[in-house]
Amino acid sequence: MLWGRRAAGSVTLAVILTVAGALRAWSVFSGELVWHPDEIFMVIYPLNLFSGDLNPHVFSYPSFHYYELGLLYGVDFLQQYLTGDVDLFDWIANRYFVDSVPIRDLGRWLGVVYAVGTVALAGVLGGRLGSGRGITSAAGLLAAALMAVNVVHVRQSPLATVDTPLTFWFAAAAVASVRLLSADRRRDYLLAGVLVGITAATKYPGVACCVGVVAAHLISGRHFLDPRLWLAGASTCLTFALLSPYVLLDFATFSDHFLSQVAHAESGRFGTEAGPLFHLGNGLRHGVGWPAWVLWLATCGWVVVRRKPAHLVVLAMTVGGYAAVSWGDLVFLRYVLSLLPLQAALVGSGAGRALVTLRNRIPQVRPIWSSAVAVGLLLALPLSASLQVAEFSSRRDTRTLARDWFHEHVPAGASVCNFGGWPGDIPLRTYDGQWWRLNGFLTIWPPGSQAQLAEALAPLDPRVPFYEQAVRNNNREEGTGSVELIHERQCAYVVTHEHALPYSTIDSTFAARLRREATLVADFDPEIGDGIVYDTMDGYYIPVSGFDVGRPGPHIEIWEIPAYRTSPKPTSQRHVFSRVLSQMAVNALDDADPAAGMEALRAARSFDPGNDHALLVEARLHWDAGDTAGVRQSLVEMLRRDSTATRAMEGLAKLAAARGDTSAARDWMEQVSRRRPRDAGGSASARRSPLGGRGSKRGDSAVAPGGRAEAVAGAGASRSRLRTARDGSQSTSPVASRAGHRDRTRFSVLLPVGVVGAGDSRSVRKGGRTASTCWDETRGLRTQATAAGAWSPSELSVRSPITEWADSTARTIAPPTSAAAPGCSSSTSHTRYGPRTASRRPMRATSCAGR
């Protein structure tokens, strides 16, 4: 009979673990789950370890999980090495710059394994709190089943992040802590301390599980100064130091990054003050459904009253872990993951005791029926929601559909204005993203690696095109929409995305102008219905509750501006890296480091001698050296390669103006105007502008009538696509408030008559008439007609320094001068291109949509 019960329990446990694995592996098998913002760090930082430098140089997280992933990625290398002719550096170059998806998926599978292990540990803990017979007891099986179908855990487990491993180690430390109540040997304390150290080395808040060790020790009536407790503490510190050694060896960088993360967690996002009860009413409720949540609260109250030792240890750990993730205003829903196995164990134990009490008071109740009803009530809601989460995560994301459309219809190298917010952007391969990877690579890898990298990447032509995105880390304030940015970057395509999440927001005035003036060529609508609950802190477009929605992702619209169409750019790796290196040369020049700039430019030309952007940078270097002939030679060469290169025409116009040849300058600008109608002078420019004239001029206000937020109704009120201004009141386009942009236009305009005023916009008096003249670094000379009568720009004598043009032209292509990942803020100065010195600069601490 006993054997039969154990066999039945084992079979039930196997079914529970199988269901748990299937729910979490579903989306990984499908391959449709879009990158989470945190996953890129779990790819790049472990790959850096293969350089031989075990210092990760970033301490947003401890180092243990980086090392763990590095070992796992080594399996991918061994598989390729044994089945093909691939050496280590070639494999690293491929995974670093070309195809990171295979090792990202390895990280995801590791998360699934950790998740299934956590389900088993929840059962072990529940069994100890119940009858004490272990995981196959009724309480243990119910706890494991609750953890298997926990919605929040199912939603998060398929991602290559640290939260799922943290939950496993936190649950293991809880089991070891409860075990101390009955096992008081030194090795038991040593094991508990080691598990606490591993948990803390996975993610800093994991150190809160030490509360369980201390609680078990004190509840057992042992003295606080007992050497065994201090042995546990020492083993915790030693384990943490061994698994994250550079916390001590590179303490200056660690303290800088750690304090940055503390400030990040304290400040929160979007002005939200979640309060200390946020996780209590959200993550802990949505994960198990309201029946189990109510039972959990009742069980916690019962523990406080009855003071059962094992239950008190688990409750103490719950309180400690809750405090560790609730003290700041940054409260991602996934922060509660580590508490979920503890919650499941308490609910399993509480349900078992409730059934025993019910049978004792009502003997007529048959145990099998009461148990079946209890299990059904507790598991029905979370099981249904978990199935929906798993199935929903495997659907094609709107961003994936939009990316596929882009690859089919948009030429490689096109400039794309991406508005809405970076987590919701289409996952295109961009020069900016490759710049971030290369900048980090050259920071970590030894001198001379760029030459070896060029050789390794030469045969690895990308299977997908690269594009140039306009909104990056250094101009995120324009992410809600800017007509000015469209014209400055000459975007042939404009992508907007909107969603209930604040990471996808479009300015209402900008949206109205875009609808009037551009052509909608593609629309990808997730068809969001009623009652959808998302984690508003996280840039993760998978719901937590309510699934009346067609697919993941924001509502994406793609607009075309034919006037800015360009021919396809090369797609070879040599061209891509040449473009990135020339951007790094611009960064070096901006940092007043011409030697590093020249070295980066030489590397760019060696990768791809036909890189037009390198010619622009070369023109700037010639100008800085006073070599106007060299400037002209670079621009003429650029124009020879591409007869439609308007930037080269602008440069030649301004070079002519600088030497007083107004006629030649006017001729060049007329050619620019024919190719880019918006750059034609005066009111004609306004009439021919792809998005209108005056409203898109720098500094003009673009306030729509009644410019408050507007909602475009869909199938229902909840299907509305909100376009709101950030302040929620009178909405002005970001064009009107681009702080710090005007100081980039500092051309001196010398006129034949007195100049009135100063700055980039000047009043010119000639023959009793007044005009406002602006030399714009991306649009050439424009003169506005006045009420006194129109007159021609040819009557002016204009001279402007070419250096400012080169600076601004290069900046329209150059990425932000920071080594943070696209969309992430950072806390140290960027690493310039150049040879690595003995005291290498650390990579930056980053804070993104996921942390």
N, C-alpha and C positions, 0 to 999 in steps of 0.2 A: 504493500500500500504506500509506504514511504517512498519506495523507489519510483512508483508510478507518479506520485506528486512531483518528485524532483524532475522526472522526465518531462512531465507536462509543463513544469516551470521553465525548463531549458528550451523546450520547443517554443513556448510563448516568448521567451526572451529573444530567441533567434528571429522570430517573426518581427518583433519590435525593432530590432537592430536592422533588419532588412528593409523595413518600411522607412526607418530613419535615413538609411543610406540612399534609398531610391528618391526620397523627397529632396535630398540635398544634391544628389548627382544629376538630377533631371536637367537642370539648366546648363550644367557643365557639359553633359553629353550633347545637348542641342547646339552648343557653340554660339548661341545668339545673344548671350548676356554681354552688354557693352561694358567696356572698361569702367571700373569705379575710379574716382579721382585719386584714391590712395594706392592703387595697384601698381602704377608706374614706378613708385619708389621701391616696391618689393621685387621689381625686376632689375632696375639699374644698380641699386646699392649692393645687392649680393654679387652682381657681376663684377663690380669694382674690386672685390676681394681676390679675384683671380690675377690681379696685378702683383700679388705677393704682399701688398700692404693691407694688413688686417684691421687697420684703423678705418672705420666707415666715414669719419669726418663729418657725420651728421648724427645728431642725438635727439631728434624728435621722438624716437623710440630707443630703448636699449638695443644692444647689438645681437642678442642671442638669436632672434628670429632671422636676422640677416645671415648669420653663420649657418643656421639650419637650412635656409633656402639655398645658400651657396653650395652646401653638400648635395642637396637634391638636384640642383642644376648641373652639378658634375656628372650625375647619372645620364643626363641628356647628352653631355659631351662624350661620355664613354660609349653610348649607343651609336652616335654618329662616327666616332673614331673607329669603332670595330666594324662598322658596316660600310665605311667609305673613306676616301683619302682626305681627311680633314684634320688639320692640326689645331692646337688649342687657340692660337690667336685668330685664325680664320673663323673658328666657331664663335669666339667672343665678338668679333666684328659683325658677324651675321646676326647674332642675338641682340646685340647692343643697338645696331643701327638699321637693320633691315627687317627682321622677322622675330619679334619678341613674344608672339602669341604662344608658341609651344612651351616656353618656360613659365609664362604667366599661367597657363593651364596646369602645369605641374604644381604651382603654388596653390591653385584652386583645388586640385585633388588632395593636396596635403590638408587644406582646410576641411574637406569632406571627411577625411580620415579622423582628424581631430574632433569633428562634430559627432561622429558615431561613437568615438571613445567617450565623449562627454555624456552621451545618452547612457552608456553603461555605468559610468561613475555616478550619475544621478540615481540609477537603480541601486547601486551598492550603498550609497548614502541613505536612500529611502529605506532599504532593508535594515540598516543599523538603527534608524530612528523608529522603525516599526517593531516587529517581533524580534529583531536581532538575528534572524535566520539567513540574512543575506539577500542577494539580488533576486533570487527566485521566490522570495516570499511575496505575499499579495501586495504589501506596501512597496517593496522594491520594484516589482513589475509595473505597478501603477505609476510610480515616480519615473521609471524609464519611459513608459508610454507617453506620459505628459511631456517629457523632455523631447521625445521623438517628434511630436506634432506641434511643438512650440513655434508659433508663427514667426516671431522675431528671430529665433535661432535658425529656422529654415530659410528665411529671407537673407540672412547675413552669411551663412556657412559657405556658400559656393564662391566667395570672394577670396582673393589672395591677399588678405590683410592679417593684422595681428590679433584681432578681437576674438576670433574663434579659437586659436591656440591658447590665448589668455584664459578663456572660459574653461578649457580642459584642465589646465594647470591649477586654476583656482578651485575647481571641483576636487582635484586630487589632493590639494592641500586641506580641503575641508574633511575629506575622508580620513587623512592622516591625523588631523586634529581631534576628531571624534574618537579615533582609535586610542589616543593618549589617555582617555578616561579609564581604560581597562588595561593598557599596556604602558608601563612606566619605565621601561629600560632605556638606557642611554641611546641605543641604536634607534629606538622609536622616536625619541626627540631629534636625533640626528636626521632621520628621514623626513620628519615634518619640517625641520629647518631648511633642508635642501629643497624641498618642494616649494616652500615660500620664496626661496632665492630664485628658483627657476621662474616662478610666476612674476616676480618683480623684474627679472631680466627680460621677460617677454614684453611687458608694458608697465610703466612706472606705477599706475594705480593698483597693480596687482599686489603691491606690498601690503595692502590692507588685509590680506588673508592672514597676516601674522596675528591679528586679533583672535582668531580661532585657537591658535596654539596657546596664547596667554590665557584665554578664557578656560580652555580645558585644564590647564595646569592649576589655575586658581580654584575652579569649581571642584576639583579633586581634593582640595584641602592641602595642597602642597605650598611650601613657602616661596615667596617671590624671589628670594636669594638662592633658591635651590640651583646648584651647578648645572643640572640638566636643562633648565630653562635657558640659562645663559649659553649652554652648548648649542641649543637650537638657534639662538640669536647669532652666535658666531658662525655657525654653518650657513645661515642665511646670508650673512655679509660675504663670507668667503665664496659661496656659490655665485652670488651676484657679480662679484669682482672677477671670477674666472670666466663667466659667460659674457660679461660686458667689461673687459679689462680697460678699455680706453676711456671709460668714464673717469678712471683715476689717472691713466697715463697721459691723457689729453684733457685734463680737468678744465682748462680755460675755455676750450671750445664747448665742452659739455655744459659748463655752467651758463655760458651765453645762450646756447640753444635751449637748455632746460628752462631757464627763466623766461625766454621768449614764449615757450609753450605754456608756461604758467600764466603769463599775461594774456595770451590768446584765449585760454580757457576761462579766465576771469572776465574778459570783456564781452564774450559772446559774439553774436552776429545779428545784423538787421535790427539792432536796438531792442532785441527781445530779452525780457527778464523772466525766465521760465519759473523760477521759484523752486524751493526745496522739494515740493510734492510732485514735480513734473513726472519723474520716472514712476512714482507710485501709481499715478492715474493713467499712464500711457504704456510704457514698455512692459511693466509687470502685469498690466491688465490685458492689453492686446495680445500678448504672447500666449496666454492660456485660456482666454475667454472669461466672461464674467462669472460663471458658476464656480470655476476653480479659483478665480481671484477672490471671491467672497469667502470660500472655504480656507484659502491661505490666510486672509486677515483674521478669520476666526481662530485658526490654529495658532497664529502668532499670539493672540490674546490668551489662548489657553496655555501656551508655554510660559507666558509671564506669570500667570496665576499658579500653575502647577509646578513650575520650576524643575522640569525634567532635565537632567544634566546634558544629555546628548542634544536635545532640542535647544537648550540654552546656548550651547556652543555654536550651533548652526545659526541661531537667531543673532548671536553676537557678531558672527562673520557677515551676516546679511546687513546689519546696521553699519559695521565698519566699511564694507564694500560700497554701500549706498552713500555714505558720507564722502567717500573718495571720488565719486563721480557726480555729486550733486552740489558741490560747494561753489562752483562758478556758474556763469550764465551760458556757457557753451555746453549744451546738453543734447548731444546726438543720441538718438534712440538706442543705438547699438552699445552705448556705454553700459547699459543694464545687463548685457549678455552674461557677465560673470556671476550675476545673482540668480540666473534662471535655474541652474541645477539645484541650488539651495531651495528655491521656491518649490520646485517639483518634488523634492524630498519631503518637505514639510506638508505639502498637499497630499502626497501619497500616504504619509503617516497619519495625517488628520482624517483622511477618508476611511482608512482602516479602523481607527478608533471610533469614528462616528457609526460605522456599520456594526461594530461589536456592541456599542451602546444601544443601537436601535433593536438588535436581535434580543438583547437582554431585557429590554422594556416591553417589546412586542414579540413574544415567542412564536406567534403564528406566522411571522414573516419568514419565508424560506430564504436561506442564505444565498442560494444561487441566483434567485431572482433579484434580491436586494443588491447583490454585487453587480449584476448585469445592468440594472437601472443606474446605479452610481457611476459605473464606468461609462455608460452611454452619456449621461449628463455632463460628465467632466471632459470627455474626449470629443464629443460631436462637433462643437464649435471650432476648437483649434484644428481638428483633423480636416474639416471642410475648408477652413481658411488656408491651411498649409498646402492642401492640394491645389487651391487656386493660385497661391503664390508661386509654387513650383511650375505649374502650367503656364502662368502668365510670364514668368521669367524666361521661358523658352520661346516666346513669340518674337517675331522680327520687330526690332525697335525702330521708331520713326527715324532716328539718326542713322541707323544702318541702311534703311531704304533711301534716305537722302544721299548718303555717301555713294551708294551704288549708282544713283541717278547722276551724281557729279562725275563719277569716273566715266560714264557713258557719254555725257553731253558737254562737259566743260573741259577746255584744253588745258593741258599740263602747264603749270607755272602761272595760271591766271590769278589776278589779285581779287580776293574775296573779302567783302566787308561782312563780318560775322557779328550780329547784334543779338542780344538777349541775355548773355552771361556765359562764361566759359564752360561750366559743367555741362550745359546743354548743347554746346557746339557740335557740329557734325564731326565725327572722328576722322578727319582728313590727315594725310601726311603733309606736314608743313615745314618750310624752311626754319621757322622759329623753333618748332619742336626738335628738329635735328640739331639746331644750334645749341639748345640746352643740353642735349646728350653729348655733343662733341666738347662743349665747354667743361662738362664734368669729367669726361674721359681724359682730356689733356691735363686736368688738375691732378688726377690720380695716377695716371700711367707714366712711366719713365720717359726721359727725353728721347727723341727719335721715334716715338710711337706713331707720330702722324705719317711718317714715310711708310712704315710697315702697314699702317692702316690703309693707306692709299693702295698699296699692292694687294691687300686682302680684299678690299671692296671693289676693285676694278671689275672682276667678273660677275659681281652680284648686282646686276641691274635690277632696280625695283620693279615689282610686278604691278605697282599702282603709282599713279602720278603724284607729284608734289605740288602744293599750292602755297600762295602767300596770303596769310590772314592779316587783316588790318587791325583788329582789336587784340591787344596783347597785354602782358602784365603791366607795362608802363603807361597804358592809356585805358585802363578798365573803367574809368569814369564815363567813357563814351560808349560803354557796352549796351546802354538802353536805346541807342540810335543817334546818329550824327550825320546829317546831310553833308556837312563840311568834310568829314572824314572820307566819305564816299568819293568826293572830288579830289581831295588831297592824294588819296591812294589810287585814284582812277580805277575804281572797282567795276568790273564788267558784270559782276554778280553780287547781289546782296542777299544774305541769309538772315532771316529773323526767326526766333523761336520764343514761344510763350507757354506758360504752364502755371498751375497752382503753386508750384515751388517758386520761391523768390529768386532762384537762380536763372529763371527764364522770364524776363520782364522787358517789355518794349514801351518806350515813351509814346504817349497817345498822339502828340502833335507830329512826331516823326512818322508814325505809322500812317497817319492821314495823308501826309505829303508823299510818302512812298507809294501809296495806293493810287494817287492822282498822276504821278509822273513816271513810274516805272512799270514794267510788264511782268506780271506774275506768270512764271513758267512751270512751277511745280509746287504742290501742296501736300504735306504729309500730316494728317490729323489723327491723333490717338483716340479721338472720340470719347472724351472723358464724360462720364455720367454723374449720377448723384451719389452722395455719401462716401466719397473716396477720402481715405486718410493716408497722408504721406508724412514722412519725417522732414519737417520744414527746415531743419538745420543742415540736412545732408543733401548733396547733389546726386541723389540716387533715386531714379524715377520708377521704383517698384513700390506699390502701395503696401501699407501695413494692414489696412482693413478696408473693406468695400472694394469690389472688383468689377464695377459697372464701367469698364474701360476697355477699349479695343486692343491696345498694345502699349508697351512701355515707351517712354520718351516724350518730349514736348511737342507742341504743334509747330511744325517747321514750314516756312514759306520761302521759296527761292525766287528772287526777282532778277530780271536782266536789264542792263543798261547797254544797248548796242553800241553807243558812241565810244565805249571804252574797251571794246573787244580787242584782243591781242592774238597773235599767232602762237601756236603751242611752243613751249620751251622744251629743251632736251630733258630727258628723264633718266639719264645715266647717273650712277652714283658719283662719278667724277664731277659732273656738272653740279649736282646737289651739294657736294662738299666744297666745291670751289665757291659756290654762292655763299655757303655758311662761313667759310674762311674769310671771304671779302667783307662779310658783316662783322666778323671779329676784328678785322683791320680797322673798320670804322670805330668800333668801341675803343681800340687802343689809341687812335688819334684823338678821340674825345677825351681820353685820359691823359693827353699830352705826352704820349709815349710813341714817338714816330718810329723808333727802332723796332718795337714790337709790331707796329702797324705795317712797316715794310716787310718784316718777316712773314706776317700773316698774308700779305698781298702776294709775295713770291710763292707761298704755298698754294694760294688760290689759283695763280696763273699756271702752276705746275700741274694741278689737278685738271684744269680745263682752260686752255689759252683763249677760248672763245667766250669767256664769261664777261658779259657786258657790264655787269655791276662792278666788276674789278676795274674796268676802264674808268668808271666814274670815280672810284676811289683813287685810282692812279692820277686822274686829272686834279683831284684835290691835293695830292702830294706834290705834284708839279707846281701848283699855285702857291702852296706854302713855301716852296723853294724859290719862288719868283720866276719860274720858267713858264712864261705864257706860251711859248712855242710848243712846249711839251703838253700844256693843257689843250691847245688846239689839235695837236696830233692825236691825243687820246680820244677827243670828241669826234674828230673826223673818222677815225678808225671805227668808233662805235656806230656812226652813221653809215659807214660803208657796209658794215655787216647787216644793219637793219635800217633801211631807208625810211621807216616810219618811227624811228626812235625820237620821240618828241623831247625827251629829256636832253638829248644831245643837241637838238635844235635850240632849246632854251639856253643851254650852256653857251653855245656859239653866239646867240643873240646877246647874252649878257657880257660875253667876252668882247664883242664888237662895241657894245655900249661903254664898256670900261675904257676902251681906247678912243672913244669919241666918235665912232662910226655909226651914227644914228640910223642912216639909211640901211646898212647891212643888218642892224639889230631889228629894224622894222620888217625887213624882208623875211628874216628867220621867224619872227613871231607870227607873221602872216601864214607861214607854212604850218606853224603849230596850230593856229586857229582853224585852218582847213581840216586838220586831222583831229583836233579836239575842239568842237564847237563851243564848249563852255569857256574857252580861253580867249575868244574874240573880245575885242574891247567894247566898252560902253554898254548901252542898252541892248545892242544886238546880241551880246553875250548872254544877257538875261533871257532873251527870247529863244536862243538856241540851246540853252543849258539842259542837259538831260533831266535834271530835277528842278528846274526853275533857276532864276538868277539871283535877285537880291537876297532872298531868304537863305540862300546857302553861302552867302559871302561871310567871311570870318567876322564874328562879332555881332552879326545881325540876330535879332530876336525872332523866334518863330513860334509865336503864341497863337494857338488856334482859337477861334471864337468859342468862348465859354470853356477855355482849355482845361477843364477838369478831366479826371479819368473817365474813360468811356468803356462800355462793355459791348462786345459784338455778340449778340445772342446766337446760340446754337440750337440744338434740339431741346434744350431746357435751360433753366437758370444756371445749373451747375456746369453746363457746357460752355458758358460764356468764356471768352478769351479776354482777360483783363489787360488793358494797356494803361498803366498808371504812371504818374510822375512820382518820384521818390518822396516828395514832401506831401503828397496827397492833396495839394491845393492847386493854385494856378500853375499850369504846366508850361514850362518853357523847354525848347529843344536844348540838348546838350551843346548845340552850336553856340548858344548865348553865354555859356559859362565854362569855357575851356581855359581854366586857370593855367597860367604858365605857358600858353601857346604863343601869345603875341610876341614875347621876347625872342622867339625864334626868327622873326622877320625884322632884321635890323639893317636893311639896305639903306645906304645914304643916297638920296635922290637930289642931284644938283641941277637946278633949273636956271634958265637965263634971266629970271626975274626974282624978286625977293621971295623967300620961303617963309610962310607964316605957319607956326605950329611946329610939332616935332613928332617923332615916332615913325611907324611904317605908313601912317596915313597923314598926308600933308595937304594944306590948302595952298593953291597956287593962284596968284593974281596975274592976269595978263590982259591988257587992253580993257580993263574994267570988268572982266569976267573972272569968276572964281570956280575952280574945279578941285575935287578931291582926288589925289593921285596915290595909288598903292602899288608898290612893287611886291608882288607875291612870289615866293620862291618856287611854287609849283604851277603858277598860271601866267607868269610873265607880266608885262606892263598893262595895266587897265586904267582908263581914265573915265570918270563918270561925267556925263553931260550935266550942265547946270541950267537953272532957269534963265540965265542970261544968254544962252545959246550954245549949241554944241560946237566943239572944236576938236581938232585932230591931235592925237598923241605925237604926230611927227613934228609939231611945233616945239616939243620939249627936247632938251638935251639931257640924256640920262646916263649916269655912271654908277655902277653898283659893284661891290667886291665879289669876285667869284667864289671866295671862300665860303661865304654864307650860303650861296647856292649849293655848293658841294655838300656842306654840312646837312642842309635840309633835304636834299635829294637822297643822300645816303640814309638819312633817318627814316625816310618813307619805306625803306626796305629793311633797315637794320632792326634786330630784335631789341628788347629791353636790356639795359646794361645791368643785368643781374643774373645770377646763376640759379635762380629759383625756377622750378618747373613752370611751364606756361599756366598762368592763372593763379600762382601761389605767391604769397608775400614772403619776404626773407629779411634776415637780420645782419648780414655782413656785406662788405663791398664785393663786387663781382671779380672773378678771376680773369685777367686779360690773357689774350693769346701770347704765347712766348715760351721760351725754355723754362722748365721747372727748376726752381732754386732749391737750396737745401732746406729752407724753411717754407714749405709749401703752404699756400693759403687754404684754409679748410673750405669745403663745400658749404653752401649756405643752409641754415636752418629754415625750414619751410613750414608754412601753415596754409592748408588748402581746404577745399570743401569737405574733405575727409580728414579727420584727426581724432 
